[in-house]
Amino acid sequence: MDSSLSLILGLWVGLLLDLWLADPYWLPHPIVGFGKLIDWGERQLNRGRFRLIAGAFFSIGLIALVFAVVFLLEQWMLSLNIALAVVLNAICVFFGIANEGLIREGKAVFEALSKKGLGAGRKQLSRIVGRETNQLDAQQIRTATLESMSENLSDGVIAPLFYFAFLGAPGIMAYKMVNTLDSMIGYRNYRYEQFGKTAAYVDDILNYIPARLTVLLIAAASLNLNAITYAIKYGHHHKSPNAGFPEAALAGILQCQFGGPNWYHGELVEKPYIGETERTIHEDDLRKTIWINHLATLLFCLIISIGWLIF
């Protein structure tokens, strides 16, 4: 009972901290530490004939290390005082989810575009997307923002909470290591194709259920079955096995069109469209997306809490 209580309290305190603080620049973030560790290891090991094997051991080793360290820390805190375990869980949830931070970034893109013009909008968008932004028009900037927010709801909120629900603080932090590995070395290019293959594969596996769960949560939050209909029809219209599903769900709710060709690292990448209605994206679409993200997150936290109380 003490363990369940520490998880429930930690979950809601962490969620409130995210809503209040988002991702402040002044606060040291463990993901920055993850990134530095990955960067150091990649420079040391990504060479020679056995890069695939080296990358596999490196990625799995880091994931296991994070899980083990947080697990041992959690057990030690539980043995001392439940309040310490609550603090650890709250900190891990706060650092593990990224809902309010990206919502604020999305607002900033729309605001920069409307008040300062295309150049400012492109620059602000470049903070949250991997594609090149210097050729995007206003419609493409708004569309890219909403795409990023829908993807983030899945891998930045629902997926971390999913692993917190089943594995507690060790699970959410190990997932964040997986996510960080994929974002840094999970690319299909000469440098990372072999070394980062395992990291990319593990990320795809761990996001498979959360991406589809996100569709159901979007549908429930919006009370609109178009999210499910579009996810079934267009969810596979993406190079990622998972990212297309939350994008398609949001496109179904907003009755708009995502996807299409975009520039990445100087190369035009042809991508299929997600959705049927090609229309202009407005501020109302951003507000609706924000509302859906908050409601879906709240609903999932309620489900997790009830599940812990029952089981």
MIBA-100606 format. One record per atom (N, C-alpha, C, CB): residue in three letters; x, y, z. Coordinates in steps of 0.1 Angstrom, whole numbers, plus 5000, padded with zeros to 4 digits. Each point is the difference from the previous one (the first is absolute). Glycine has a CB too. Example, Ala and Ser with C-alpha at 12.3 -4.5 7.8 and 13.67 -1.06 7.14 Angstrom:
# MIBA-100606
ALA513249435078ALA499150125000ALA500950125000ALA498149885012SER501550234981SER500950115000SER499250115008SER501249944978
//
This chain:
# MIBA-100606
MET500849885000MET499250125000MET500950135000MET498249875012ASP502950124996ASP500950125000ASP500550024987ASP500649955023SER499849954969SER500650014987SER499050074990SER501549805005SER497250154996SER499050054991SER499750155003SER499049774998LEU501050265015LEU499750145004LEU501150094995LEU498849925020SER502550044982SER501150084995SER500050024985SER501449915019LEU498149994974LEU499950014985LEU498950104996LEU500849774998ILE498050225009ILE498950094997ILE500350145003ILE498449815004LEU502150215008LEU500450145004LEU501150064991LEU499349945024GLY501749974973GLY501150054992GLY499550034986GLY501549865013LEU497650064982LEU499450034986LEU499350144999LEU499749754998TRP499550285012TRP499250125000TRP500950125003TRP497949885006VAL503050115003VAL500950115003VAL500950034988VAL500049935025GLY500549964969GLY500850024988GLY499350074989GLY501349805006LEU497450164992LEU499250064990LEU499750155002LEU498949784997LEU500950255016LEU499850145004LEU501350084998LEU498249935016LEU502950014987LEU501350074998LEU500250034985LEU500949895020ASP498750014971ASP500250024986ASP499150124995ASP500549764997LEU498250245008LEU499150114997LEU500550145004LEU498149835001TRP502650175011TRP500450125006TRP501450054994TRP498849945021LEU502149974978LEU501450044996LEU500349974985LEU500749965024ALA498649944971ALA500349954986ALA501549955000ALA498350164989ASP502549905003ASP501449964999ASP500950125001ASP499449814985PRO500850245027PRO500850135002PRO501549984997PRO498350075017TYR502250034976TYR501449994996TYR501050005012TYR499450114979TRP500249955032TRP500950015011TRP500149885009TRP499450245000LEU499749664997LEU500049885008LEU500849894994LEU497750065009PRO503349884997PRO500749894994PRO499149884997PRO502050075013HIS498249884975HIS499149894996HIS500749874997HIS498550184989PRO501049715017PRO500849874998PRO500149964985PRO499249935023ILE499950124969ILE500149964986ILE501350064993ILE497549984999VAL502950145006VAL501250064996VAL501249915003VAL499050235003GLY500949725009GLY501149905005GLY500049884991GLY499850085023PHE499049874974PHE499949884991PHE500650034987PHE497949935011GLY501850194983GLY500650044987GLY501550015000GLY497950124996LYS502749935015LYS501450015001LYS500649865000LYS499850225012LEU499649694996LEU500549875001LEU500049924987LEU499250005024ILE499650024968ILE499949944987ILE501050064990ILE497649965005ASP502650174996ASP501050064991ASP501449955002ASP498550204999TRP501849795014TRP501449955003TRP500249864996TRP500050155020GLY499049764983GLY500149864996GLY500049984985GLY498849945021GLU500450144972GLU500049994985GLU501350034994GLU497650065000ARG503050055005ARG501450044995ARG501049895003ARG499450245002GLN500549695009GLN501049905003GLN499849874993GLN500150115022LEU498649854975LEU499749874996LEU499549994985LEU499549955023ASN500150164971ASN499449994987ASN501250004989ASN497950125008ARG502849774992ARG501149994990ARG500349864998ARG501050225008GLY499849754981GLY500449864998GLY499049924993GLY501550025019ARG498749854981ARG499249904993ARG498749965008ARG502149924988PHE497950095025PHE499049955008PHE499150105006PHE501449815005ARG498250294987ARG499250115005ARG498649965004ARG501450164986LEU498149755007LEU498649955003LEU500049935014LEU499549974975ILE501549955027ILE500049935013ILE500450105011ILE500749794989ALA500250305009ALA500450105010ALA498850085003ALA502450004992GLY496850054998GLY498950085003GLY498949935007GLY500550124979ALA499349755019ALA499049925007ALA500449995014ALA499549874979PHE501750095024PHE500449995014PHE500050135008PHE501449814993PHE499050305000PHE500050135005PHE498650045004PHE502150064987SER497049935003SER498650055003SER499349925011SER499950064976ILE500249805023ILE499349925010ILE500750025014ILE499449834982GLY501950195018GLY500750025012GLY499550135007GLY502049884991LEU497950235001LEU499650125006LEU498549995006LEU501650134984ILE497649815008ILE498649985004ILE499949925013ILE499250014977ALA501649885024ALA500049925012ALA500650075012ALA500249804985LEU500850285012LEU500750085011LEU499050105006LEU502249974988VAL497150105004VAL499050105005VAL499049935008VAL500450154981PHE499049745014PHE499049935007PHE500549955014PHE499049934978ALA502250015022ALA500549955012ALA500350115011ALA501049814986VAL499650305009VAL500350105010VAL498850065006VAL502050054987VAL497049985005VAL498750065005VAL499349905009VAL499850154980PHE500249725016PHE499449895008PHE500649995014PHE499549884979LEU501850125021LEU500749995013LEU499750125009LEU501849864989LEU498250265004LEU499750135007LEU498650005006LEU501750124985GLU497449835007GLU498649995004GLU499849915012GLU499350044977GLN501349845023GLN499949905011GLN500650065012GLN500149814984TRP501050265015TRP500750065012TRP499150105006TRP502249964990MET497250135002MET499150105005MET498849955006MET500850154983LEU498649745011LEU498849945006LEU500349945014LEU499249954977SER502050005024SER500449945013SER500250105011SER501149824988LEU499250315008LEU500250115010LEU498750075003LEU502350034991ASN497050014999ASN498850085002ASN499250014987ASN501150135019ILE497649854982ILE499250004988ILE500050144994ILE498549835009ALA501750284999ALA500050134994ALA501250024990ALA499050095022LEU502149844982LEU501250014990LEU499749934987LEU501550005020ALA497749894981ALA499649934988ALA499150094991ALA500349785012VAL498850294995VAL499150094993VAL500850114993VAL498249965017VAL502850094989VAL500850104994VAL500749954988VAL500350115022LEU500349774979LEU500749944989LEU499049984988LEU501649895016ASN497250054987ASN499149984989ASN499550134994ASN499349795012ALA500550314996ALA499650134994ALA501050064991ALA498650045021ILE502749954984ILE501150054992ILE500149934987ILE501250075021CYS498749804979CYS500149924988CYS498950024990CYS501249835013VAL497550194992VAL498950044992VAL500250144994VAL498549855013PHE501950244995PHE500350144995PHE501050004989PHE499450095023PHE501749844979PHE501150004990PHE499649904988PHE501750065018GLY497449854985GLY499749904990GLY499050044990GLY500649845017ILE498550254986ILE499050044990ILE500350144995ILE498349865012ALA501250174976ALA500350134994ALA498850064993ALA502449934997ASN496550085011ASN498750054993ASN500050155000ASN498849795008GLU501250275004GLU499950145001GLU501150084993GLU498949975022GLY502349974978GLY501250064993GLY499750024985GLY501549915018LEU498049984976LEU499850014986LEU498850084996LEU501149784998ILE497950225011ILE498850084998ILE500450155000ILE498649835011ARG502350214998ARG500550135000ARG500850044988ARG500049995025GLU500849914970GLU500850024988GLU499050014988GLU502049875010GLY497050054989GLY499050024990GLY499350134999GLY499649765002LYS500150295010LYS499450135001LYS501050114995LYS498649935020ALA502650054984ALA501150104996ALA500250004985ALA501149965022VAL498749934971VAL500149994985VAL498950094994VAL501149775001PHE497750205003PHE498850074995PHE500150155003PHE498649795003GLU501950245009GLU500150145004GLU501150074991GLU499249955024ALA501949994975ALA501150064992ALA499650024986ALA501749895015LEU497650014979LEU499550014986LEU499050124998LEU500449754998SER498750265012SER498950104998SER500550145003SER498449835006LYS502650185003LYS500550145005LYS501250044993LYS499049965021LYS501949954975LYS501350044995LYS500349954985LYS500850005024GLY498349914971GLY500149964986GLY500749874998GLY500150234995LEU500149734992LEU500449874996LEU501449975006LEU498750034980GLY502250065020GLY501449975005GLY500049965014GLY500950164984ALA498349925024ALA500049965015ALA499349875002ALA500050255005GLY498949734987GLY499349875002GLY500849884996GLY498050124995ARG502849894994ARG500949904996ARG501149975011ARG499650064976LYS500950055029LYS501149985010LYS499449935013LYS501250214991GLN497649845013GLN499449945012GLN499749854998GLN499150235006LEU500449744982LEU499649864997LEU501249915000LEU498150084986SER503149975010SER501249924999SER500449945014SER500750144980ARG498849925031ARG500349955013ARG499349875003ARG500350245007ILE498649724986ILE499349895004ILE499849894989ILE498850155015VAL501849884973VAL499849904989VAL501449974994VAL497750084995GLY502449814998GLY501349964994GLY500150044986GLY500149815015ARG498850234978ARG500050034986ARG500650144998ARG498149864996GLU502450184992GLU500450134997GLU498850095000GLU502049914987THR498250215018THR498850105001THR500250124992THR499649925022ASN501650104971ASN500250124993ASN499350024987ASN502250005011GLN497049904985GLN499350014988GLN498549985002GLN501949914988LEU497750085025LEU498649985003LEU499150134999LEU500749815015ASP498150184981ASP499150115000ASP499250005013ASP499850004974ALA499350095028ALA499350015012ALA499149885003ALA500050254997GLN499349704993GLN499249885001GLN500949885004GLN498450094984GLN502749895010GLN500949895003GLN500650015014GLN500549984976ILE499750145029ILE500550025014ILE499049965010ILE501450194992ARG497349855006ARG499049975009ARG499749855000ARG499050224997THR501049724991THR499849864999THR501149925007THR498850044978ALA502450005020ALA501149935006ALA500050015016ALA501450044979THR498150075025THR499950025015THR498949905006THR500650244997LEU498349754996LEU499049915005LEU500449854999LEU498350174994GLU502449804995GLU500649864998GLU500949975012GLU499850024975SER501150075028SER500949985011SER499349985013SER501750144988MET497249945015MET499349995012MET499349875001MET499750255000SER499849704989SER499349875001SER501049895002SER498250084985GLU502949925009GLU501149905002GLU500550005014GLU500650024976ASN499650115029ASN500550015014ASN499049955010ASN501350204993LEU497449815005LEU499049955009LEU500249855002LEU498450174993SER502049764996SER500349865001SER501349975006SER498749974980ASP502450075014ASP501349965006ASP500650095011ASP500449904978GLY499050225024GLY500450085010GLY499150015013GLY501050134982VAL497949805017VAL499150005011VAL499449865003VAL499450244995ILE499849714995ILE499349875003ILE501049895001ILE498050094987ALA503049905005ALA501049895001ALA500750005013ALA500350014975PRO500350115029PRO500650005014PRO499149965011PRO501550184991LEU497349875009LEU499049975010LEU499649854999LEU499250235000PHE500849714989PHE499749864998PHE501049915007PHE498950054978TYR502449995021TYR501049925006TYR500250035015TYR501249994978PHE498450135026PHE499950045014PHE498949915006PHE500850244996ALA498149744997ALA498849935006ALA500449865003ALA498550144987PHE502349795005PHE500449865001PHE501349985008PHE498849964979LEU502150145019LEU501449975006LEU500450125009LEU500649874980GLY498650225023GLY500350115009GLY501150094995GLY499349855018ALA501450214992ALA501150104997ALA501149944991ALA499550115021PRO500949764982PRO501049944991PRO499549994985PRO500949875020GLY497850104979GLY499549984986GLY499950134992GLY498749815009ILE500950304998ILE499950124992ILE501450064997ILE497850045012MET503149944997MET501450054997MET500749924989MET500150105023ALA499749764978ALA500649924990ALA499450034986ALA500449825017TYR498350214983TYR499450034987TYR500650134995TYR497849895007LYS502450215002LYS500650134995LYS501449984994LYS498650125018MET502149784988MET501349974994MET499949944986MET500949965023VAL498149954975VAL499749954987VAL499750114990VAL499149785011ASN500050314993ASN499650114992ASN501150094996ASN497849995011THR503150034999THR501250094998THR501049934990THR499650115023LEU500649764979LEU500849934991LEU499550014986LEU500649845019ASP498150134979ASP499550014987ASP500150144993ASP498449825007SER501450285001SER500050144995SER501550044996SER498050065014MET503049874992MET501450044998MET500749914990MET500050095022ILE499749784978ILE500749914991ILE499249914992ILE501850005017GLY496850024984GLY499149914992GLY499750044986GLY499149945022TYR502050104971TYR499850064986TYR500549904990TYR500250235009ARG499249774979ARG500449924989ARG501050074991ARG497849885001ASN503350155004ASN501150064991ASN501349925003ASN498850235001TYR502249824992TYR501349925000TYR500549995015TYR500550084976ARG499450035031ARG500650005013ARG499349915010ARG500850234996TYR497849775004TYR499349945010TYR499249874996TYR499850235009GLU500249744978GLU499249894995GLU500249875008GLU500050104978GLN501349875024GLN500349885008GLN500050025015GLN501449934980PHE499350175024PHE500250025015PHE498650035007PHE502350094995GLY496849984998GLY498850045006GLY498849914997GLY500850225000LYS499449674993LYS498949914995LYS499349945012LYS501349954980THR499450005030THR499349945012THR499250115007THR501849835002ALA498750295000ALA499350105007ALA498750044993ALA502250095009ALA497949924978ALA498850034992ALA499049895001ALA501450144984TYR499049745015TYR499149885001TYR499349995013TYR501549884984VAL499350145027VAL499449995014VAL499050125001VAL502149895009ASP498250224986ASP499150125001ASP498649964993ASP502050165001ASP498249784987ASP498849974992ASP499149905008ASP501250044979ILE499549865027ILE499249905008ILE499350065012ILE501749824993LEU499050265014LEU499550065013LEU498950104997LEU502249965011ASN497850104977ASN498950094997ASN498849944993ASN501850174999TYR498349714998TYR498949934992TYR498750015007TYR501749854990ILE498250115022ILE498750005007ILE499650155004ILE500549775009PRO500450314997PRO499750135003PRO499550094989PRO501649985017ALA498950004971ALA499550084988ALA498649974997ALA502350004991ARG497349875010ARG498649964997ARG499150035012ARG500949824985LEU499650185027LEU499350045012LEU499750154999LEU501149825013THR499850264982THR499850144998THR498850034991THR502550045003VAL497449884987VAL498850024991VAL498749995008VAL501349904980LEU498649995028LEU498849985008LEU499850125010LEU500349754998LEU500850305008LEU499950115009LEU499650134993LEU501749895015ILE498850134973ILE499550124992ILE498649994997ILE502350024990ALA497249865006ALA498649984997ALA499150035012ALA500749834983ALA499850115029ALA499250025012ALA500050155005ALA500649765006ALA500650304993ALA500150145004ALA499150094991ALA502349965009SER497650014979SER499350094990SER498549954998SER502250054989LEU497549835016LEU498749944998LEU499749994985LEU499250095022ASN501849874971ASN499950004985ASN500749874995ASN500050254999LEU499249664995LEU500549884994LEU500850014987LEU498149895011ASN501950234984ASN500950034988ASN501449975003ASN498450174992ALA502049855020ALA501449975004ALA500449854997ALA499950185018ILE499249734985ILE500249864998ILE499949974985ILE499149945023THR499950114971THR499849984985THR501250044992THR497650035003TYR502950095000TYR501250054993TYR501349925003TYR498950235000ALA501249735013ALA501249935004ALA500049864992ALA500050115023ILE498949834976ILE499949874993ILE500350034985ILE498349915016LYS501350194978LYS500150034986LYS501450064996LYS497550044999TYR503050055010TYR501250074996TYR501249975010TYR498550184990GLY501349755020GLY501149985010GLY501349944994GLY498249975017HIS501749954973HIS501249954994HIS500650094989HIS499049775005HIS500450344993HIS500550104990HIS501250085005HIS497750014989HIS503249925017HIS501250075006HIS501249915000HIS498450145015LYS502849914984LYS501149915000LYS500249935014LYS501150154982SER498449925028SER500149945014SER498849905001SER501250215010PRO499049684997PRO498949915002PRO499050055011PRO501549814993ASN498950305013ASN499150055011ASN499650144999ASN501249845014ALA499650254981ALA499750145000ALA498850044992ALA502450045003GLY497349884987GLY498850034991GLY498749995007GLY501349924981PHE498650005030PHE498749975006PHE499550125008PHE500749765002PRO500150305007PRO499550125007PRO499850124990PRO501149935021GLU499750084969GLU499850104989GLU498749984993GLU502550024997ALA497249864999ALA498849974993ALA498850035009ALA501249834986ALA498950135027ALA498950025009ALA499750155002ALA500649805012LEU500450294989LEU499850145001LEU499450064987LEU501850015017ALA498749944971ALA499550044988ALA498549974998ALA502349974990GLY497349925016GLY498649964999GLY499150095009GLY500749774996ILE499950275015ILE499250095009ILE499950144994ILE500849875020LEU500350184974LEU500050134994LEU499550014986LEU501950055015GLN497949834979GLN499649994986GLN501050084991GLN497649975007CYS503750004994CYS501050074993CYS500949894994CYS499950215014GLN501249844980GLN501049914993GLN501450035005GLN498549994980PHE502149905024PHE501450005005PHE500949934989PHE499350015025GLY502049994978GLY500949924992GLY500450084987GLY499049795009GLY501450134981GLY500450064987GLY501550025000GLY497850114998PRO502849934991PRO501450014998PRO500650115009PRO499849924977ASN501450055028ASN500850105008ASN501549984998ASN498150015017TRP502650104987TRP501550004998TRP500649965013TRP499950184983TYR501049725016TYR500849955012TYR501550004996TYR498049865009HIS502850214998HIS501550004997HIS500350024985HIS500349855020GLY499050254974GLY500350034986GLY499449914990GLY502050095008GLU497249824996GLU499449904991GLU498450015001GLU502149855002LEU497350154987LEU498550004999LEU499549865002LEU500050214985VAL499249775026VAL499549875003VAL498549994997VAL501849975018GLU497949944973GLU498649994996GLU499249925011GLU500650014975LYS498450045031LYS499349935010LYS498550014996LYS501750065018PRO497649834984PRO498550004997PRO499350105009PRO500249764992TYR498650285004TYR499250095008TYR499249925010TYR499850164981ILE499949905030ILE499249945010ILE498750085002ILE502049915012GLY496950044984GLY498750085000GLY499550034986GLY500750095022GLU498149964978GLU499350034987GLU499850144997GLU498949795003THR500950305007THR499650134997THR501250105001THR497849955010GLU502650104978GLU501150104999GLU499450145003GLU501349864983ARG498950195029ARG499450135004ARG501050085008ARG497749904999THR502150225003THR500950095007THR499849975015THR499850184982ILE501449815025ILE500049985015ILE499950145006ILE501449794998HIS497750225013HIS499850135007HIS500449985014HIS498150064984GLU501850065024GLU500250005014GLU499149915007GLU500850234998ASP498049764998ASP499049915006ASP500549855000ASP498150164993ASP502649804997ASP500549874999ASP501049975011ASP499650004975LEU501350105027LEU501049995011LEU499349995013LEU501650144987ARG497449955016ARG499349995013ARG499349875002ARG499650244999LYS499849704990LYS499449875002LYS501049895002LYS498250084985THR503049935009THR501049905002THR500550015014THR500750024976ILE499550105029ILE500550015014ILE499049945010ILE501250214993TRP497549825004TRP498949955009TRP500049845000TRP498750214996ILE501549744992ILE500049854998ILE501249945008ILE498850024978ASN502450045020ASN501249955007ASN499850005015ASN501450094981HIS498150025024HIS499850005015HIS499049905005HIS500550244999LEU498349754993LEU499049915005LEU500449854998LEU498350174993ALA502549804996ALA500549864999ALA500949975011ALA499750024975THR501250075028THR501049985011THR499349985013THR501750134988LEU497349955015LEU499249995013LEU499349875001LEU499850255000LEU499649714988LEU499249885000LEU500949885003LEU498450104983PHE502849905010PHE500949885002PHE500550005015PHE500750014975CYS499650105031CYS500450005014CYS498949955009CYS501550194995LEU497349845002LEU498949955008LEU499949854998LEU498750214997ILE501449744991ILE500049854997ILE501149935008ILE499050044977ILE502250025022ILE501149945007ILE499849995016ILE501550094981SER498050025024SER499750015014SER499049905005SER500650244999ILE498349754993ILE498949905004ILE500649864999ILE498250164991GLY502649824998GLY500649864999GLY500849975011GLY500050034976TRP500850065029TRP500949975012TRP499149975013TRP501950154990LEU497049935011LEU499249985012LEU499349865000LEU499750255001ILE499949714987ILE499349874998ILE501049885001ILE498350114986PHE502849905007PHE500949894999PHE501250015010PHE499349974976
//
